[in-house]
């Protein structure tokens, strides 16, 4: 786990270091996606703790980019 200085919000899951949405979306869409990712991170926290999972980056993926 990393300690981040000047963090604006508390991390919902200490087993995930970074949570980010797609940067090229409109701000409203980007904020909505970021809040959803934070909620998902909070929900999987007990499972990650129980199994010892650690994730460096939890990110939104562009569905058009998938093959």
N, C-alpha and C positions, 0 to 999 in steps of 0.2 A: 504494500500500500504506500502511496506517495502522499506527502503533505504539500498542499498547494497554498501558497501565500496569496492574499487578496482575493480569496474565493468569495463570490457574491452570494451564492446559495450553498447550503449544506448538501453534501453528497448523499443521495438516498440509499446508496449501497457502497460500503467501504471496499467491496471486492471488485469494483469497477472503477478504473482510474479516470477515464474521460467519457463523456456522453455528448454526442454532437449530431446535429441534423445537417441536411444538405445545404451548403452555403449559397448556392445559386438560385434559391427559391425566394419568393417575396417574403418580407419580414413576418407577416401574419402566419403564413404557411410554415415557415421555419420555426417560429415560436410554438405553434401547435404541435409540430412533430417533436420538438425538443421536450415539451411537457409530457407527451405520450411516452417517449423513451425513458424519461425519468420515472414515470409511473410503473412502467414495465420493470425497470431496474429495481425498484422498491419491492415489487411482487416476487421477484426471483431471489431476493436476498437470503431468505431462510434456506433455500435449496443450495445456493452457492456456499453458504456457511457450512451446512451439513456435509457436503461432499468436498469441501476445500477448493472450490473453483475460484480462479482469479482471471479477470479479463482486463486487458490494458485499455481497449477502446471499444465502446458500444456505439455504433453509428448507424444512421439511416442509409439504406442502399437504394440507388436509383433503379427502379424496376425495369426501365427501358434498357438498362445496361446489361441485365442478366442475359445469359445465352440459353 
